[in-house]
Amino acid sequence: MRKKLFELFPEPIPTFDRILPEVQDWLKAYSGSLNDLLSNQDDWLLVNRDLNGRVRLILPERIKESKLRGLWDQLASDLMRRLGRHAYPKSAEILFETNLEQAVEGATSYSIDGFTNVWMVDRLATEANWARITPETEGTPRIVFFSIKGGVGRSTALAATAWSLAQAGKRVLVLDLDLESPGLSSALLPTERQPMYGITDWLVEDLVDNGDAVFDSMVATSNLSHDGEIHVVPAHGAEHGEYIAKLGRVWMPKLQEDGTRETWSARLGRLLQALEARIQPDVVLIDSRSGIDEIASACITDMGANLILLFALEGEQTWNGYRMLFEQWQRAHVAETIRERLKIVGAIVPEMDRLSYLEGLREHAYGVFVDTLYDEIAPPKPDAVGSAFDRDGKWRVGDLVEGWNFDEADEGGPHYPWAVNWHRSFAGLRSLQGRLAVIDVQEVNAIFSSLLDGVRAAAGVEGRS
């Protein structure tokens, strides 16, 4: 009978999505033994998932010849048994390294709940590392415009924001980092003002220590500047040259003379610092590539952004995409590092039933934030004297902070959308540059007022233009 039941309901073959749950079950099953084995401050364990999705353990070199080797072999074999095809063979279940830093080698890594010295390590084929969050930059605010899906008016909104800040007398630095689908520069610069080089040129030249050759010829001033200035750094120059060949090289890490390896996003950060030092902007606006890829990872997690605008259309594709991203941050224990920098932007809000559309957008955004980024907070007791939500969204009982959360109707919550309204004057435009050249303040505010008010506050600009 048992055999027949097994044939009817065989155990599922472990797939990639089952790796982490199986690892967690294994850790839980042997938590006592593992805590004893890792009781020394210098002891550590890495659960290493390689480029092909195969898993093995990495341990300190001293374990290799110690009396504990046999016990570790048994533990490793049991984990491999649970992982099926995603396990290393018996002869390679454990890898030994001299030190922890060498074992990780810059890969994505995060601690596993319940263990102070056990890490999950992911070896990825790309340099994208959504789990490594650079602290917010100090000084000039950096604002990233990002969307899960393209075609949401993100670049148009950025161009209008730059226009508005310049109207208010601000010096604005704009970077077109949508390298695989460039176009923002054409919205802010007429053809005759396009600079000779762009970001791709610098990234390629920097690999051979020739970045200075293009640096002075990769920034142009927009004719849309008013009391302030808009300095634009395009993805490519006026003559794009062998753009595809260059694009295939921008992601390359740079090997320094001392043998260290500088990732492409670190090189990009170095370029941004040099541009800020040269131009001395009041605010930096960064147009990110849409989707969860290399460029987006660099823009959102590596540039020290102070504000990350998440453009959203009401629909399952949008919320599934943001949920995947937020869950990754939650899983990697970095959500608290980045969540206060986020803000949903309602993109292309329709003219008809505008209020109900925004309510639906807010409701779905709130659901995603509650499930992933907001802290769970128990309902306050009726006798909790002095309890209330503070300005940061934390529920306080007296001076005790219980968590980071917001009511759905709280306009200060990151889930509460800043609206960008659809307007017929921007629909089907052939020339955004030409449109912005003749637009007036009232028209800009009618479309972008919610977004502009929020950005102005983040950039330290008082009032409306």
C-alpha positions in Angstrom: 0.0 0.0 0.0 2.8 2.4 0.9 4.5 1.8 -2.4 1.3 2.5 -4.3 0.7 5.7 -2.4 4.2 6.8 -3.2 3.7 6.1 -6.8 0.5 8.2 -6.8 2.0 11.1 -4.8 5.8 11.1 -5.3 7.9 13.6 -3.5 8.4 16.7 -5.6 11.9 17.0 -7.2 13.6 20.1 -5.6 13.7 23.1 -7.9 15.6 26.4 -7.6 12.8 28.0 -5.5 13.0 25.1 -3.0 16.7 25.7 -2.3 16.3 28.3 0.4 13.4 26.6 2.2 15.3 23.3 2.2 18.4 25.1 3.6 16.3 26.7 6.3 14.7 23.3 7.2 18.1 21.7 7.4 19.4 24.5 9.6 16.4 24.2 11.9 16.8 20.4 12.1 20.4 20.7 13.2 20.3 24.0 15.0 21.6 22.6 18.3 24.6 20.8 16.6 25.4 23.8 14.4 25.3 26.3 17.3 27.7 24.1 19.1 30.0 23.8 16.1 29.9 27.5 15.5 30.2 28.7 19.1 33.6 30.2 18.6 33.7 33.8 17.4 36.1 32.9 14.5 33.9 30.1 13.2 31.5 30.6 10.3 29.5 28.7 7.7 28.6 29.8 4.2 25.8 28.1 2.2 27.1 28.8 -1.3 24.8 28.7 -4.3 26.9 28.9 -7.5 26.2 30.3 -11.0 24.4 27.1 -12.0 22.2 27.0 -8.8 24.2 24.2 -7.2 24.8 24.4 -3.4 27.7 23.4 -1.2 29.1 24.5 2.1 32.2 26.7 2.7 34.0 26.4 6.0 37.3 27.7 7.5 40.4 25.9 6.3 41.3 24.7 9.8 38.2 22.4 9.8 39.6 20.4 7.0 42.0 18.3 9.2 40.2 18.7 12.5 38.4 16.1 14.5 35.1 17.8 13.6 35.5 17.1 9.9 33.5 13.8 10.1 30.5 15.6 11.7 30.6 18.3 9.1 30.7 15.7 6.3 27.5 14.1 7.8 25.7 17.4 8.0 26.7 18.4 4.5 25.6 15.0 3.1 22.2 15.4 4.6 21.7 18.8 3.1 22.8 17.6 -0.3 20.3 14.7 -0.1 17.5 17.3 0.4 18.6 19.4 -2.6 18.6 16.7 -5.3 20.0 18.0 -8.6 20.9 21.3 -7.0 23.5 19.6 -4.7 27.2 19.1 -5.3 28.5 15.5 -5.6 29.9 13.7 -2.5 33.5 14.6 -3.4 32.8 18.3 -3.4 30.1 18.9 -0.8 32.4 21.2 1.3 34.9 23.8 0.1 37.5 25.2 2.6 38.8 28.8 2.5 41.3 30.7 4.6 39.1 33.5 5.7 35.5 34.7 5.4 36.2 37.7 3.2 38.1 35.5 0.6 35.2 33.0 0.7 32.6 35.6 -0.1 34.6 37.4 -2.8 32.2 40.2 -3.3 29.2 37.9 -4.0 25.7 38.7 -2.8 25.4 37.5 0.8 23.0 37.8 3.7 22.7 36.3 7.1 20.2 33.6 7.9 17.6 34.2 10.7 18.5 32.5 14.0 22.2 32.2 13.3 24.8 35.0 13.9 27.5 33.5 11.8 25.7 31.6 9.0 25.3 33.3 5.6 23.7 32.5 2.3 26.0 33.4 -0.6 24.7 33.8 -4.1 27.1 33.8 -7.1 25.4 35.7 -9.9 26.3 35.9 -13.6 26.0 39.7 -13.4 27.3 42.4 -11.1 23.8 43.4 -10.0 23.5 43.1 -6.2 20.1 44.2 -4.9 21.1 43.1 -1.4 24.0 45.6 -1.0 22.6 49.0 -0.2 24.9 52.0 -0.2 24.2 54.5 2.5 22.4 57.8 1.5 24.8 60.4 0.1 25.4 63.5 2.2 25.2 66.9 0.6 23.7 67.1 -2.9 20.4 65.1 -2.9 20.3 62.4 -5.5 16.8 61.4 -6.8 16.3 58.2 -8.9 13.4 57.8 -11.3 12.6 54.1 -11.7 9.8 51.9 -13.0 9.3 48.2 -13.2 7.7 48.5 -16.7 8.6 50.9 -19.5 6.2 53.3 -21.2 5.0 54.9 -18.0 6.1 58.5 -18.7 9.1 58.3 -16.3 11.6 60.2 -18.5 9.0 62.8 -19.3 8.3 63.3 -15.6 12.1 63.7 -15.0 12.4 66.2 -17.8 9.5 68.2 -16.4 11.0 68.0 -12.9 14.3 69.3 -14.1 12.5 72.2 -15.9 10.6 73.1 -12.8 13.7 73.1 -10.5 15.5 75.3 -13.0 12.5 77.6 -13.0 13.1 77.9 -9.2 16.7 78.9 -9.7 18.3 75.5 -9.0 21.3 74.0 -10.7 20.2 70.5 -11.8 22.4 67.7 -13.0 20.6 65.0 -15.1 22.1 61.6 -15.9 20.5 59.4 -18.6 21.3 56.0 -17.3 18.7 54.2 -19.4 21.7 53.0 -21.4 19.9 50.3 -23.3 17.1 52.6 -24.3 18.5 56.1 -24.3 16.3 59.1 -25.1 16.1 61.5 -22.1 18.8 63.8 -23.5 16.8 64.4 -26.6 13.9 65.7 -24.4 16.2 68.2 -22.7 18.7 69.1 -25.5 18.1 70.1 -29.1 20.3 68.4 -31.6 22.8 71.2 -31.9 23.5 71.1 -28.1 24.2 67.4 -27.8 27.7 66.9 -26.4 30.4 64.9 -28.2 30.4 62.0 -25.7 28.2 60.3 -23.1 28.2 58.0 -20.1 29.0 54.9 -22.2 32.0 56.5 -23.7 33.4 57.4 -20.3 32.8 53.9 -18.9 34.6 52.3 -21.8 37.5 54.8 -21.8 37.9 54.4 -18.0 38.8 50.7 -18.5 42.0 51.8 -20.1 42.6 54.9 -17.9 41.4 57.2 -20.7 38.3 58.7 -19.0 39.8 62.2 -18.9 39.9 62.3 -22.7 36.0 62.4 -22.8 35.1 63.9 -19.4 35.2 67.6 -20.5 33.0 66.9 -23.5 30.1 64.8 -22.0 28.0 67.5 -20.4 25.7 70.0 -22.1 23.5 72.8 -20.8 19.8 72.6 -21.7 18.1 75.5 -23.5 15.2 74.9 -21.1 17.3 76.4 -18.2 15.7 79.5 -16.8 16.8 81.2 -13.6 18.7 78.0 -12.8 20.6 75.6 -15.1 20.0 72.1 -16.3 23.3 70.1 -17.0 22.6 66.9 -19.0 24.9 63.9 -19.3 23.5 61.7 -22.1 23.9 58.0 -22.5 25.8 58.6 -25.7 27.2 61.6 -27.6 26.0 63.4 -30.7 27.9 60.8 -32.8 27.0 57.5 -31.2 29.7 55.6 -33.0 29.9 51.9 -32.2 27.3 52.2 -29.5 26.4 48.5 -29.3 30.1 47.5 -29.1 30.6 50.0 -26.3 27.4 49.0 -24.5 28.7 45.4 -24.3 31.7 46.7 -22.4 30.3 49.2 -19.9 29.5 46.5 -17.3 33.2 45.4 -17.2 34.9 45.6 -13.8 38.3 47.4 -13.8 41.4 45.7 -12.5 43.5 48.1 -10.5 47.3 48.1 -10.4 47.2 46.6 -6.9 45.2 43.7 -8.1 41.9 44.8 -6.7 38.7 44.7 -8.8 36.4 47.7 -9.1 32.9 46.9 -10.2 31.2 48.8 -13.0 28.7 50.3 -10.5 31.6 51.6 -8.4 33.2 53.1 -11.5 29.8 54.8 -12.2 29.7 56.1 -8.7 33.2 57.6 -9.2 32.0 59.3 -12.4 29.0 60.8 -10.6 31.3 62.2 -7.8 33.6 63.8 -10.4 30.6 65.3 -12.2 29.2 66.7 -8.9 32.6 68.2 -8.0 32.8 69.9 -11.5 29.2 71.2 -11.8 28.3 71.7 -8.1 24.6 71.0 -8.6 21.8 71.6 -6.1 20.2 68.3 -7.0 21.0 65.3 -9.1 18.2 63.5 -11.1 19.0 60.0 -12.4 16.9 58.3 -15.1 17.2 54.5 -14.4 16.5 51.7 -16.8 13.2 50.0 -16.1 13.0 46.5 -14.9 15.2 44.5 -12.4 18.5 44.5 -14.1 22.2 45.7 -13.9 21.5 49.4 -14.5 18.5 49.5 -12.2 20.4 47.8 -9.4 23.3 50.3 -9.7 20.9 53.3 -9.8 18.8 52.2 -6.8 21.2 50.5 -4.5 24.7 51.7 -5.4 24.4 55.5 -6.0 23.5 56.5 -2.5 20.1 57.8 -3.6 18.2 59.9 -1.1 14.8 59.5 -2.8 13.8 56.6 -5.1 10.6 57.3 -7.1 8.8 54.1 -8.1 6.6 54.8 -11.0 3.5 52.6 -11.1 0.5 51.8 -13.3 -2.4 50.1 -11.7 -2.2 46.5 -12.7 -0.9 43.1 -11.7 2.4 43.4 -13.6 3.4 46.5 -11.7 2.6 45.1 -8.2 4.1 41.6 -8.9 7.3 43.3 -10.0 7.6 45.6 -6.9 6.6 42.7 -4.7 9.5 40.6 -6.0 12.0 43.4 -5.4 10.7 44.2 -1.9 10.7 40.5 -1.0 14.4 40.3 -2.0 15.2 43.2 0.3 13.2 41.6 3.1 14.9 38.2 2.6 18.4 39.8 2.6 17.6 41.8 5.7 18.3 45.1 4.1 14.7 46.5 3.8 15.2 48.8 6.8 18.2 50.4 5.0 16.3 51.5 1.9 12.5 51.5 2.6 12.4 55.1 4.0 13.9 56.4 0.7 11.0 55.0 -1.5 8.0 56.7 -2.9 5.3 55.5 -5.2 4.4 57.7 -8.2 1.1 57.2 -9.9 2.0 57.3 -13.6 -0.3 58.6 -16.4 -3.3 58.9 -14.1 -6.4 58.9 -16.5 -8.7 61.9 -16.8 -11.8 59.8 -16.2 -12.5 58.5 -12.7 -9.2 59.9 -11.5 -10.0 59.7 -7.8 -11.1 56.1 -7.9 -8.1 55.1 -10.0 -5.7 56.7 -7.4 -7.6 55.0 -4.6 -7.1 51.6 -6.3 -3.4 52.4 -6.9 -3.0 53.4 -3.2 -4.8 50.3 -2.0 -2.6 47.9 -4.0 0.6 49.8 -3.1 -0.4 49.6 0.6 -1.0 45.9 0.4 2.5 45.3 -1.1 4.2 47.5 1.5 2.3 45.9 4.4 3.3 42.4 3.2 7.0 43.2 2.7 8.4 46.5 4.0 6.2 47.7 6.8 6.6 46.4 10.3 3.9 44.3 11.9 2.3 46.4 14.7 -0.1 45.0 17.2 -3.3 47.1 17.7 -2.7 49.6 20.5 -4.4 48.9 23.8 -7.2 51.3 24.8 -5.2 52.3 27.9 -1.9 53.0 26.1 -1.4 56.6 27.3 0.5 58.8 24.9 0.4 56.3 22.0 0.4 57.6 18.5 2.1 57.3 15.1 5.1 59.7 14.9 6.3 61.6 11.7 8.4 58.7 10.7 5.5 56.3 10.7 6.6 54.5 13.9 4.0 53.7 16.5 5.1 55.1 19.8 3.9 54.3 23.3 5.5 57.1 25.3 9.1 57.0 24.1 9.0 53.3 23.0 9.1 52.8 19.2 7.1 49.7 18.3 7.7 49.6 14.5 7.7 51.4 11.2 4.3 51.6 9.6 1.7 53.9 8.1 -2.1 54.1 7.8 -3.4 53.5 4.3 -4.7 57.1 4.1 -1.4 58.7 5.4 -0.1 60.9 2.7 3.3 60.7 4.2 3.6 57.0 3.7 5.8 55.7 0.8 2.9 53.8 -0.5 0.7 56.9 -0.9 1.1 57.9 -4.6 2.2 61.2 -6.0 0.1 61.6 -9.1 1.3 62.4 -12.6 -1.8 63.1 -14.6 -2.4 62.1 -18.2 -2.7 65.2 -20.4 -3.6 65.3 -24.1 -0.9 67.8 -24.8 1.8 65.2 -23.9 0.1 62.3 -25.7 1.7 61.1 -28.9 4.3 63.9 -28.8 7.0 63.7 -31.5 9.2 66.3 -29.8 9.2 66.5 -26.0 12.0 69.0 -26.2 9.9 71.3 -28.3 6.9 70.9 -26.0 8.9 71.8 -22.9 10.3 74.8 -24.7 6.9 76.5 -24.9 5.2 75.0 -21.8 4.1 77.3 -18.9 4.1 76.9 -15.2 0.3 76.4 -14.8 0.3 73.6 -17.4 3.3 71.9 -15.7 1.6 72.1 -12.3 -1.7 70.8 -13.7 0.1 67.6 -14.8 2.9 67.1 -12.3 2.1 69.2 -9.2 2.0 66.3 -6.7 5.3 64.9 -7.9 6.9 68.4 -8.1 5.9 69.4 -4.6 7.4 66.2 -3.2 10.7 66.5 -5.2 11.0 70.2 -4.3 10.6 69.3 -0.6 13.3 66.6 -1.0 15.6 69.0 -2.8 15.0 71.8 -0.4 13.1 74.1 -2.7 10.4 76.2 -1.1 7.0 76.6 -2.6 5.9 76.5 -6.2 7.4 78.2 -9.2 
